[in-house]
Amino acid sequence: MTYDEALEYIGGFTRSGSPMNGLVRFVILMKELGDPQNNFKTVHVAGTNGKGSVCEYVCCALRESGKRVGRFTSPYISCIEERIQINGKNISREAFALLCEKVKAAADRTGFDGYSQFEMLCAIGMLYFSMEETEYVVLEVGIGGALDCTNIVTPEISVITSIGLDHTDLLGKTVEEIAAHKAGIIKPGVPCVCSYGQPEGALKVINDKCREYGTTPILPSEKRLAVLHMDISDVFFTYKGHNYHGVMSGEHQLKNLTCAIEVCEALGLKYGDIFSGIEKAKLAARLEHINADGAEYILDGAHNPPAIDACVELIKMSGKKKHAVIGMLSRKNWQDCLEKLLPNVDFVTFTDDFAPDAVTVGTLVKYAEKYGVKAQTADTLADALGTVKNDELGVVTGSLYLAGKARKLLLS
């Protein structure tokens, strides 16, 4: 199987696969592959927002401690191989094709035909991490937790980041229902680190599940956190008497930082390795601060209301006029996102050419008019980016696909 054939094979599955009432089909698939997930230690991370940041912090700290670290995340910015990494390096195309062929043969033997793209990619990742003898794998949940295929592992630590309303068509309409899915990754006797600031109902669900399984949740102490300096590009802070510096900034990021520190401490990592890991951690197109062609930008894949809140918090730190370049996917809660974002920007340019299921610019403009916001449109994302002036802060947000493509255009 060639790389292109592997991509075609993966693309032949739907994003969600056939409905799941359990993990049986993936368990059987992994048994066909020799249960590679049992050959390394895992850190399992669920949550609505902040999963990517916490995964990045923990991966970097583990690498600083000398560990060989795998990472399985979603989605990707530039290429599908980004979702499967060891020590920050993508799986090669050759390895991806080879392991995809093995997964295909195993899937054919199981007799199931309802697998999802995510399950196939997860299986490839598990094989790769085993083959490359990784010591730790930081494993990001796709959607939910309890019925997510990553939930076949028994991790060293379970992690639950901030919980909010997203994927409500699949996980439920309330934070309690959503939290029940996230808490599904909690295992008997396995420590569970949970971000501070959770909705009361969500925290009760998590606490109840921990009590049921005989484990005590580890909650970061907001009282032991002090910010020394924070601006749009970085943050200096102390936590539990230790100094830290991160280049991913914002009030929301403090939840992710303290959560990751607690995970690292529970893993037995030294302060120096945690410090260095946090300082080196950064994510593309997640509240990423860049300068390009004389202009300043924040690129953010925020696509749900809590993530938009975090974006708004960050951009308020800038004294510049805010020029938002916005594109939204129709399957997301774009109305509530715009309601939160529009009052906090000075200029708006809408675009819809970045994805086939993007909300049309005409629809977005009409919605903006309800809030008294006069918006312009652009035929292409490149044209939209060109409307940002050098004395403005360009805020590119609404979709990770949009932010990812904008990043490629601005940095090319």
N, C-alpha and C positions, 0 to 999 in steps of 0.2 A: 504494500500500500504506500503510495506517495503522500506527501504532505497535502497536496490539493485534494487527493481522494479522501484523506482523513477529514479535511474540512467539509467536504461534500457529505460524508457519512454522518458527521456530527450535526450538520445542518438539516439532515433528513428527519431529525427528531424535533418534536415541539419543545417549547421552553419548559412546560410543566409536566409533559407526559400524561398518561392516563391517571385518573384520580387515585389517590393513595389512602388506604385505610390502615396501613402499617408499613413496615420496612422490609417485608418478606422478599420482594423481588430483588432489592439491592443486596440484602444479606446473601441470597442465593448466588447472585452475580459475583460477589466478593469471594464466596467459597470456591467458585469455579476458578478464580484467579489466585487461590492459595491464601486468602485472608492477609493481604500485604499490610493492612492497617494495624496489624498486631506487632509489626516489626519496628515500631518507633513510638516515642512518647508524644502525646498531643496536648495542646491547649485549645479548647473548643470555645468559640466566641459567637454568641447570639446577641440580638438586639435590633432595635429599629434604626437608630442612628449611632454613629461612633465606632461601629465594628471595624471599619478599615483602619481608622487611626489607632485603635488599641492593638490591632494585629501588627501594625507597622512598628509601634513602640516596643512591643514584646519581642518581635523578630529581631529588631536592631540590638536590643539589650542582650538577647541570647547569643547573637553573633559576636558581640563585644566580649562575652564571657568565654568565647572559644568554641561554642557549639556549632555543629553543622545543622542548619535550620531550613526546613521546608516551609512553604507557605501556599495555601490554597485559598483564593479569594475570588470575588466577582463584583461587578463585571470588569471588563478590560477597557483600556483607553485606546491603545494603538493596535494591538494584535492579541489573538486568543491565548498565545503562549504566556502572556503576562499573568494569567490566572494560576499558573503552576511554576513556582520559583524555588530555587535552593540558594541560600546565601545571597538573595537579591538578584540572581541571574535567572532569566527565563529558561524553561525547558527548550532544548533545541528542536528545530523542525523535524530533524531526523528521528529523534527520540519520540517526539509526539506522534509521528506517523507509525513508527514501530509498535508503540504501546497501544495506539488506537486499533491497530490490526489485531492485537491480542485481546483487547476488550471486545471487539466485534465477534471474534470466534467464541469467546466465553458467553457473550450475550445470546448468540445463536444457540448455544448448547442449553441455555436455561429454558428456552421455549417462550419466554415473555416477549411481547412486542410493544409494550406501553412505556418503555423507558423515556426519560427526558434528556435533553442536552446536558443539563446539570449533572445527572447521574453518570452519563458517559464520561464527562470531563473529570468528575470526582474519582471515578475508577482509574482513569489514566493517571491522575495525580497520585493516588495511593500506590499504584505500581511503580511509578517513577521514584517516589520518596523511598520506597523499600529497596528498589534496585540500586539507588545511589547511597544507601546506608546513612540516611539522615538520623540524627539523634532526637530531634524535636520537630514536630510539624504544628504550626499555628493554623488552625482550621476554622475558616469563617463559614458560618451557616448561610445557606442561600436564602430561604424564606421560612420564617417561623422557627422551628427547632425540633419539636417532638416528632414530626413526620418528615423532617429533612434528612436526606440520605447520609449526611455527615454524622448523623446521630447514632451510627453503628459503633462509634469508638467509645472506649472507656478512658477518659482523659485524666491527666494529672490534675488539671484544674478546669472547671467550667466557668465561663465568664458571661455576664449579661450586662450589656451596655444600655444606654438610655432607651426607654420604651415609649412609643407614641403611636398615633394612628397612621398606619400605612398597610397596604395589601389587605384592606378591610374586606374585600370580596372573598378572600381565602381564609383569613385569620379571625375575623369577627369585627363587630362594630364598636366594641368598648376596649379600653386599655386592659381591663381584667381578662377578657377573652384572648386578647393578643398576648398578654403576659403568660397565660396558661400554655400557649404554644412555645414561647421562649423558654419557660421554666422546664419544658420537656427535656432539655439537655442536662438537667441536674441528675447526678447519679449517686447511688448509695455510698456514703462515706467519702465522696470526692469533694474537696473544697470548692465553694462557689463564690467568686468575687462579683459584686454587683455595684454598678455606678451609683453615686449619690444623686439625690434629686429626683428619684423615681416618683411617679404618681402614687398616691397612697394605696389605691386599689391594686396597682401592679406589684408594689412591694409586699403587700399582704399575700398575694398569690405566690410570690417567690419564697417568702418566709415559711408559708405553709408547706410548700413542696420540700424545702430543706429540712423542715421538722419531720416530715413523713419519711425522708430518706436518711435521717440520722446525721445530717451535716449542718454546720452553722455558717450562714452567709457572712462573707467578709465585706464589710461596708467601709469605704474610705471615709476619713474624718474631715469634713469640710472645715471644722473648727481649727484643725491643725494645718490648714492651707493659708498661705499669705502671698499675695501678688506683690512683687517688688517693682515691676515695670511691665507694661503691656502696650503694644501698638499694633498696627496692622500687619507687621511682618514677623514679630517674635514676642516671646514672653519670658520673663525671669520670675521665678517664684521659689518659695520654700515650702516643703511638705515634711511634717514630722521632724523638723530640725535640720533637714538637708536642703541644700541649694540645688536648683535645676534651671536649665535653659532649653527652651524649645522653639523651633522655627515655624511650627504650626500654632497659630495664635487664636485668641477668642475666648470669651467666657465659657462657651460650651466645651472648649478643648480642655479646660481644667478638669472637667468630669472624666474625660478620656485619659488624661495624664495621671490623675490619682488612681484611677482604676488600673491602669497598666503598671504603675509602681507597686500596687498591692499584689498584682499577679506575679511580678518579678520577685518581690520579696518572698512570696509563698513558694516560689521555685528555688529559693536559696541563693539568688544572684547577689553579688556584692554591689554596694552603693556606687562605686566607680564605674562599673559596667552599666548599671542602670542609667547613670548620669550621661555617659557617652552615647548610649543607645538613644536616649530621648533627644539629645542634641543633634544626632544625625538623622533622625526620623523625618520623613517628608512624603507627601502623597501628591501625585499629579492630579490636577483638576478637582481637588477637594479644598476649597478655600485657599487655593494656591496663589501666592503673590508673585507676579512677574512684571518685568519692564520690557517692552518691545516697541520698536520704532518710535521711541521718544515718549510713549504713553505708559501709564501705570494701570495694571489690571488685577482684578481678583477673578480667578476662574473657579467656579464652584458648581458641582453637579447636583446641587440641592434640588430635590423633586417632591418633597413632602413638607407640610407646614412646620414641623419642628426644625428641619434642616434650614428652611428659609429664615426662621427666627434666628438661627445661629449666624447665617449670612448677614442679616440686618445688624446684629450686634457688632459684628466685625467691621463692616463698612462705616458704621457711625464713628469709628475712631479716626477716620480720615477727615481732614478739613476741606477736601476738594469737593466740587460738585460731582454727584454720582450719576453716571450715564449707564443705564442698564441695557444690555443686549440680552434679550429674553427669547427663549423657545421652549415650548412645553409639549409633553407627550399626552395624547388624548386619553390614555389609560390611567393617568395619574390624576390626583386631586388638584388640578391646575387652578381652579377657581379660588380655593382658599389660599393657595400659594401666592397668587397675584394680589389678593386682598391684603396680605401681610407685607408684600414687597413694595407695591406701587407707592404707598404714602412715604416711603423712605428713600426714594430716588428723585433726581431732578429732571432727567431726560430718559426716554425709553425708545428703543428700536426693537421691533419684533421681527423675527425671522422664522421660517418653517421649512427650509430646504434641507435640514440636517437629518431628517428621519421620515420614512413614509407615513408613519402614524402620528406625525406632529399636528398639534392644533393649528389651524390655518391662521395666517396673520389677520385676516378679516375678522375672524371670531375674537381674537385677542384684542384687537383695536376696539371693537364694540364693547367688550367687557371693561377695558380700561376707561372708556368714556363714562361708565357708570360712576367712577370715582373722580371724575373731573380731570383725568390725566390725558393730555394730548400726546399721542404716540405716533411715531413714524414707522414705516416698514421698509424692509430691504429684500430684494429678490434673492440674494444669497447671503450666507454667513459671512463671507469675505467682505461683501459690501456693508453689512451691518457693523462689523468690526471697524471698518473705515470711517464710520460716523463718529467714533470716539475721538475727542480732541485731546491734545497733549496736556492741557491743564485740567483735565477731568480724570476721575477714577472710573475706568471701565469695569462694570460688574457683569460678567458673563455667567448667566445662571438659568436654572429651570430644568436642566436635563444633563446627565453625565455624558450622553452622546454629544450634545451641543458643546459642553465644556471641553471634552476630549478633542473634538474636531477643531475648535477654536485654538486650543493649545498648539496643535500641529501647524495651523496656519500662522500663528504669531511667532513661533519659534523656528520656522523653516527659513 
